Amino acid sequence: MLVKTYASAVQGIDAEIVTCEISSSSGIRILMVGLPDITVRESRDRIQAAVEHIGIKFPRKQIVVNLSPADLRKEGAQYDLPLAIGILASSELVSTDRLEEFLIVGELSLDGYIKPVKGALPIAIKAREQKFRGIILPKENAREAAVVNNLEVYGVSHLKEVIEFLNGKAELHPLEINTREEFRNATCTYDLDFEDVKGQDSVKRAFEVAAAGGHNLIMVGPPGSGKSMMAKRLPSILPPLTMGESLETTKIHSVSGYKLKKGLITQRPFRAPHHTISQVALIGGGANPAPGEVSLAHNGVLFLDELPEFSRQVLEVLRQPLEDRKICISRARSTVTYPSGLMLVASMNPCPCGYYNHPSRECVCNGQSVKKYLNRISGPLLDRIDIQIEIVPVPFEDISSTRTGESSQSIRDRVIKARQIQEDRFRDEKGIYCNAQMNTKLLNRFALPDKEGLKRLKQAMQAFSLSARAYDRILKVARTIADLEDSENISVKHISEAIGYRNLDRENWA
């Protein structure tokens, strides 16, 4: 008897339908074809143990399993449940009447309980696209999948539940979530607030500009000047995620295996990997390509503390995803693309001892060691960082003051207003949402300064020997500064402030 069940394979952040064809005939063995990996092949033993544990005699027949399409690599244990149902259905132990209506995924334990799987959200999205009535998956994944509208989502915890449901002996109730209402009602609370930051008004201004335009930022300053403290507060002033951004961010975390208790991610990610991170962990990859930190930070912030301590090789691979906002990982068997539309925030000391140019402490480094230390960060990488600022220690008067600074909510309100201006500006531009994403054509259209501003920019380009990429970055930042002032034109003061954010381009840092 030939039976078909439907499962899914995750490729990148999207899913593909896999048809499990099961044919039973006389014999006593199980054959599995269709590019299954070792985990899928081992499902035979898990399925047999689970079936016998619930009191059903495992079919003593020759069973041929074909996973179609045959050229798509099948990996992971999510095929256990659809294969178990297909094997039982081929022996007439499970009704086939409704099998074609459901996509089924789930890993089986030896006692029949169903374990969660990766990629429930993209699998559910694919099920809806392919007009399946519903999806049967582990209970732990049900809320994540239920954010997909117009799809019946049945969360199950045991193999016996699925068998009885398909045989019409038990009723399961689909989990229903009003996704848009839940997203609107979601509140993002932040434990860290900019009102706790004493002094550093110029640095907080730079953070506001970076948040308003989605610009990359690097801070250079001595230990204890507040670099990490302010970076951790950046999410509190970023605009809220849109519904589309939330879905895309959730898909990435879903295929990475993160448990998503709320279904949707409603707060922008903040990733802060240690400087010992490997190239694969940062960018993504592996034998079975998985997202790295640059993709997990998509639509959020990637914070690299003590930037020169990262491997030079690791840092250089950031150049392409920062420019293209995506990372393409190629392997002999497959090629996957993950999004990497993030804000890069980095911090570093000005020299090995940390006190170069310090107002009160003497630096013990010689000029050669300072230059060598700064040269750990390549020029092309620095060119891709729009805002480069120097941080000085906070004076005692500011530290001891009981006066609080401006709250994150006040700054965030201005950021949201500036982002709304940009959203209206780029409404007809596909994939462009903020000033940092502008290409040359858009720069010429929206970011050309007035005559005095252009003259000031020319002087800076000649004085600091800036690159063409730095020229573009200055214009993008100036456009954001003008948006914060609700100014349609870019004037010389906007250009001057933007030039002031190119500290690492100046001769005293060479």
C-alpha positions in Angstrom: 0.0 0.0 0.0 1.3 3.5 -0.9 0.8 6.4 1.5 1.9 10.0 1.3 2.5 12.3 4.3 3.9 15.8 4.1 6.8 17.3 6.0 9.1 20.2 5.5 12.8 21.0 5.2 14.2 24.4 6.2 16.6 26.1 3.7 18.1 29.3 5.0 15.1 31.1 6.6 12.6 29.6 4.3 11.0 26.1 4.1 10.4 23.6 1.4 7.7 20.9 1.3 8.9 17.3 1.5 6.6 14.5 0.5 7.1 11.3 2.4 6.1 8.4 0.2 5.8 5.1 2.1 5.2 1.8 0.4 4.7 -1.5 2.3 5.0 -4.9 0.9 6.1 -8.4 2.0 9.4 -8.5 3.8 11.0 -7.4 7.1 13.2 -4.4 6.4 13.0 -0.7 6.0 14.6 1.1 3.1 15.0 4.9 3.1 15.9 6.9 0.0 15.9 10.6 -1.0 19.1 12.1 0.5 18.4 11.5 4.2 21.2 12.3 6.6 22.2 10.0 9.5 19.7 11.6 11.8 16.8 10.9 9.4 18.1 7.3 8.9 18.1 6.8 12.7 14.4 7.7 12.8 13.6 4.1 12.0 14.7 3.0 15.5 13.0 5.9 17.3 9.8 5.3 15.4 9.7 1.6 16.1 10.4 2.1 19.9 7.7 4.9 20.1 5.1 2.8 18.3 5.6 -0.3 20.4 5.7 1.8 23.6 2.1 2.9 23.0 0.9 -0.7 22.5 0.9 -1.0 18.7 2.7 -3.8 17.1 5.2 -2.4 14.6 4.5 -3.7 11.0 6.7 -6.6 10.1 6.8 -5.7 6.4 9.2 -4.4 3.8 8.8 -0.6 4.0 10.3 1.7 1.4 10.4 5.4 2.3 11.1 8.0 -0.4 11.6 11.6 0.6 10.8 13.8 -2.3 12.3 16.0 -3.9 15.2 13.5 -4.0 17.8 16.2 -4.6 17.0 18.1 -1.5 19.1 17.2 1.5 16.9 16.0 4.4 18.4 16.8 7.8 17.3 16.7 11.4 14.7 14.7 13.4 11.6 16.6 12.4 10.7 13.8 10.0 10.1 11.3 12.8 6.4 12.1 13.2 5.3 12.2 9.5 7.3 9.0 8.9 5.7 7.3 11.8 2.2 8.3 10.7 3.0 7.2 7.1 4.3 3.8 8.2 1.2 3.1 10.3 -1.1 4.4 7.6 0.6 2.1 5.0 -0.3 -0.8 7.3 -3.9 0.5 7.7 -3.4 1.3 11.4 -4.0 5.1 10.7 -6.7 6.5 8.4 -5.5 8.1 5.2 -8.6 10.2 4.7 -7.1 13.5 6.0 -3.4 13.0 5.5 -3.2 15.3 2.5 -4.8 18.1 4.5 -2.0 18.4 7.0 1.7 19.2 7.1 3.3 17.2 9.9 6.6 17.8 11.7 8.0 16.6 15.1 10.8 14.6 16.7 9.8 11.4 18.6 11.3 10.3 21.8 11.4 6.5 22.6 8.2 6.7 24.7 6.2 8.4 22.0 6.4 12.0 23.3 7.0 14.7 20.7 9.9 17.1 21.0 10.1 20.6 19.6 11.8 21.3 16.2 13.6 24.2 14.6 12.0 26.5 12.1 8.3 26.2 13.0 7.5 29.7 11.8 8.9 29.3 8.2 7.4 25.8 8.0 3.9 27.2 9.0 4.3 30.0 6.4 5.1 27.5 3.7 2.1 25.3 4.7 -0.2 28.2 4.2 1.4 29.1 0.9 0.8 25.5 -0.3 -2.9 25.6 0.7 -2.7 23.0 3.5 -5.6 23.1 5.9 -3.4 22.9 8.9 -0.2 21.8 10.5 0.4 19.2 13.2 3.6 19.9 15.2 5.0 19.8 18.8 3.1 21.7 21.4 6.1 23.8 22.3 6.2 25.1 18.7 2.4 25.7 18.4 2.4 29.4 19.6 5.2 30.2 17.2 3.4 28.7 14.3 0.0 30.1 15.3 1.2 33.7 14.3 0.5 32.6 10.8 -3.1 33.4 10.0 -5.6 31.3 7.9 -3.9 28.0 9.0 -5.1 25.5 11.6 -2.3 24.9 14.1 -2.5 21.7 16.2 0.0 21.4 19.0 0.5 17.8 20.1 2.6 16.3 22.9 2.3 12.5 22.1 2.2 10.2 19.1 -1.0 8.7 20.5 -2.8 12.0 20.2 -2.0 12.3 16.5 -3.1 8.7 15.7 -6.4 9.2 17.5 -7.0 12.6 15.9 -6.4 11.2 12.4 -8.6 8.1 13.1 -11.4 10.4 14.3 -11.4 9.0 17.8 -10.3 12.2 19.5 -10.7 15.9 18.8 -7.9 18.5 18.8 -8.5 22.2 19.0 -6.4 24.5 16.9 -4.5 27.2 18.6 -5.7 30.6 17.5 -3.9 33.9 18.0 -4.9 37.4 16.7 -1.4 38.1 15.6 -1.8 41.8 14.7 -3.7 42.6 17.9 -1.1 40.7 20.0 1.7 42.6 18.2 0.0 46.0 18.8 -0.4 45.2 22.5 3.1 44.0 23.0 5.1 46.3 25.2 8.9 46.5 25.2 10.3 47.3 28.6 14.0 48.2 29.0 15.9 47.8 32.3 18.6 50.3 31.1 17.8 53.9 30.3 19.9 56.8 29.1 18.7 59.0 32.0 21.2 57.0 34.1 24.1 58.3 32.0 25.9 61.2 33.7 27.4 63.8 31.3 28.5 62.6 27.9 26.0 64.8 26.1 27.9 64.8 22.8 28.1 61.0 22.8 24.4 60.7 23.6 23.7 63.0 20.6 25.8 60.7 18.4 23.7 57.7 19.6 20.6 59.6 18.8 21.8 60.3 15.3 22.9 56.7 14.8 19.5 55.4 16.0 17.6 57.9 13.8 19.3 56.9 10.6 20.3 53.3 11.3 24.0 54.2 11.1 27.0 52.1 12.3 28.9 53.6 15.2 32.3 53.2 16.9 33.4 54.7 20.2 37.1 55.3 21.1 37.9 56.1 24.7 39.8 55.0 27.9 38.5 52.3 30.2 35.6 53.4 32.4 34.4 56.2 30.2 31.0 54.6 29.6 31.4 52.9 26.2 29.7 49.6 27.0 27.2 51.3 29.3 25.8 53.5 26.5 25.9 50.7 23.9 23.7 48.5 26.1 21.2 51.4 26.3 20.9 51.8 22.5 17.9 49.4 22.1 15.9 51.7 24.4 16.0 54.5 21.8 15.5 52.5 18.7 12.1 52.6 16.9 9.8 49.7 17.5 9.8 46.7 15.1 7.3 46.8 12.3 5.2 43.7 11.8 7.3 42.7 8.7 10.5 43.2 10.6 9.2 41.1 13.6 8.2 38.2 11.3 11.6 38.2 9.6 13.5 38.4 12.9 11.4 35.7 14.4 12.1 33.4 11.4 15.9 33.7 11.9 15.7 32.9 15.6 13.3 30.1 14.8 15.6 28.3 12.4 18.4 28.8 14.9 16.5 26.7 17.5 15.6 29.5 20.0 12.5 28.9 22.1 10.0 31.6 21.3 7.5 31.6 24.2 5.7 34.7 22.9 5.5 33.5 19.3 6.7 36.8 17.8 9.9 38.7 18.7 8.7 42.3 19.4 12.0 43.8 20.6 15.0 44.6 18.5 17.8 42.0 19.0 20.9 43.1 20.8 23.8 40.7 20.3 27.2 41.1 22.0 29.6 38.2 21.2 32.9 37.8 23.0 36.0 38.8 21.1 37.1 35.1 20.9 34.3 34.3 18.6 35.1 32.4 15.4 34.5 33.5 11.9 31.8 30.8 11.4 30.0 31.8 14.6 30.0 35.4 13.6 29.0 35.1 10.0 27.2 31.8 10.0 28.0 28.5 8.3 29.1 25.1 9.3 28.6 21.7 7.5 24.8 22.4 7.7 24.8 26.2 7.3 23.2 28.0 10.3 22.8 31.8 11.0 25.6 33.5 12.8 25.6 36.6 15.0 25.3 39.0 12.1 22.0 37.4 11.1 20.7 37.0 14.7 21.3 40.7 15.1 19.2 41.4 11.9 16.9 44.4 12.5 18.8 45.1 15.7 22.2 45.8 17.1 25.5 43.9 16.9 27.8 45.2 19.7 31.5 44.4 19.4 33.3 45.4 22.6 37.1 45.8 22.5 37.1 45.7 18.7 40.9 45.4 18.2 40.8 42.2 20.3 38.8 40.4 17.7 40.7 38.4 15.2 41.6 40.5 12.1 40.3 37.7 9.9 37.0 37.6 11.8 36.5 41.4 11.4 37.3 41.4 7.7 34.4 39.1 6.9 32.1 41.8 8.3 32.7 44.0 5.3 30.4 42.3 2.8 27.4 41.8 5.1 27.6 45.4 6.3 27.6 46.7 2.7 25.1 44.3 1.2 22.9 43.7 4.3 22.9 40.0 3.6 25.3 37.1 3.8 25.5 34.3 1.3 27.0 31.0 2.6 28.0 28.5 -0.1 28.8 24.8 0.5 29.3 22.0 -2.0 25.7 20.7 -1.4 23.8 24.0 -0.9 23.9 27.7 -0.9 21.8 29.7 1.6 21.3 33.4 2.1 20.6 35.0 5.5 19.7 38.7 6.0 22.1 40.9 8.0 20.5 44.3 8.1 21.9 45.4 11.4 23.4 48.4 13.2 27.1 47.7 14.1 28.2 49.4 17.3 31.8 48.9 18.4 34.1 50.2 21.1 37.8 50.3 21.6 40.6 51.8 23.6 42.8 54.4 21.9 45.9 52.4 22.6 47.1 49.2 24.3 47.2 50.8 27.8 44.0 52.7 27.2 45.1 56.2 28.1 46.4 57.8 24.9 45.2 61.4 24.8 43.8 61.0 28.4 43.4 64.4 30.1 44.8 63.3 33.5 46.6 59.9 33.1 49.8 59.4 31.3 49.9 56.9 28.4 52.8 54.4 28.7 52.7 53.3 25.0 55.1 54.6 22.4 53.9 56.0 19.1 54.6 52.9 17.2 52.6 50.6 19.5 49.6 53.1 19.3 49.7 53.0 15.6 50.0 49.2 15.5 47.1 48.9 17.9 44.8 51.1 15.8 45.9 49.4 12.6 44.3 46.2 13.8 41.1 47.8 12.4 41.4 48.0 8.7 40.6 51.2 6.8 37.9 49.5 4.6 36.1 48.4 7.7 36.3 51.8 9.3 35.0 53.3 6.1 31.8 51.3 6.6 31.2 52.8 10.0 29.3 56.1 9.6 29.9 57.6 13.1 33.3 57.5 14.8 33.4 59.3 18.1 35.9 59.9 20.8 34.8 59.5 24.5 36.5 61.3 27.3 36.2 60.4 31.0 33.2 62.0 32.9 34.3 64.8 35.2 33.7 64.3 39.0 31.1 67.1 39.0 28.9 65.1 36.6 29.5 61.7 38.3 28.5 63.1 41.7 25.5 65.1 40.4 22.1 63.8 41.4 20.5 65.3 38.3 19.3 62.7 35.9 19.9 62.9 32.1 17.3 63.0 29.4 15.2 59.8 29.4 15.4 57.2 26.6 11.7 57.7 25.9 12.3 61.4 25.1 15.1 60.5 22.7 13.2 57.7 21.2 10.3 60.0 20.4 12.6 62.2 18.3 14.1 59.1 16.6 10.7 57.7 15.7 9.7 61.1 14.2 12.9 61.1 12.1 12.3 57.5 11.0 8.8 58.4 9.9 10.2 61.1 7.7 12.5 58.5 6.1 9.8 56.0 5.7 7.7 58.5 3.8 10.7 59.5 1.7 11.6 55.9 0.7 8.0 54.7 0.4 8.5 53.8 -3.3 12.0 52.4 -2.9 12.1 48.6 -2.3 14.2 47.5 0.6 15.2 51.0 1.7 13.8 52.1 5.1 16.4 54.4 6.6 19.1 56.8 5.5 21.9 54.4 6.2 20.6 52.2 3.4 20.7 54.9 0.7 22.5 54.1 -2.6 24.3 56.6 -4.8 21.2 57.4 -6.8 19.2 58.2 -3.6 22.1 60.2 -2.2 22.1 62.4 -5.3 18.4 62.8 -5.0 17.8 63.4 -1.3 21.2 64.2 0.4 22.9 66.9 -1.7 23.9 69.8 0.6 23.6 73.5 -0.2 26.5 75.4 -1.7 28.1 76.3 1.6 27.7 72.7 2.9 29.3 71.3 -0.3 32.2 73.7 0.2 32.7 72.6 3.8 32.6 69.0 2.7 35.3 69.5 0.0 37.6 71.1 2.6 37.2 68.1 4.9 37.8 65.6 2.1 41.0 67.4 1.2 42.2 68.0 4.7 41.6 64.4 6.0 42.2 62.5 2.7 38.8 60.9 3.0 37.7 58.1 0.6 34.7 58.2 -1.7 32.9 55.8 0.8 33.5 58.3 3.6 32.0 61.0 1.4 28.8 58.9 1.1 28.7 58.2 4.8 29.0 61.9 5.7 26.1 62.7 3.4 24.0 60.0 4.9 24.7 61.2 8.5 24.0 64.8 7.5 20.7 63.8 6.0 19.8 62.2 9.3 20.8 65.2 11.3 18.6 67.4 9.0 15.7 64.9 9.5 16.0 65.2 13.3 15.5 69.0 12.8 12.7 68.4 10.4 14.7 70.2 7.7 14.3 69.4 4.1 17.6 71.0 3.1 21.0 69.9 4.3 22.9 73.0 5.4 26.5 73.7 6.4 25.8 73.0 10.1 24.5 69.6 9.3 27.5 68.8 7.2 29.9 70.1 9.9 28.3 67.9 12.6 28.5 64.9 10.3 32.2 65.6 9.6 32.8 65.8 13.3 31.7 62.2 13.6 34.7 61.0 11.5 37.3 61.1 14.3 39.3 58.1 13.2 39.9 59.7 9.8 41.9 62.5 11.3 45.7 62.8 11.3 46.0 62.5 15.1 44.7 58.9 14.8 46.9 57.9 12.0 
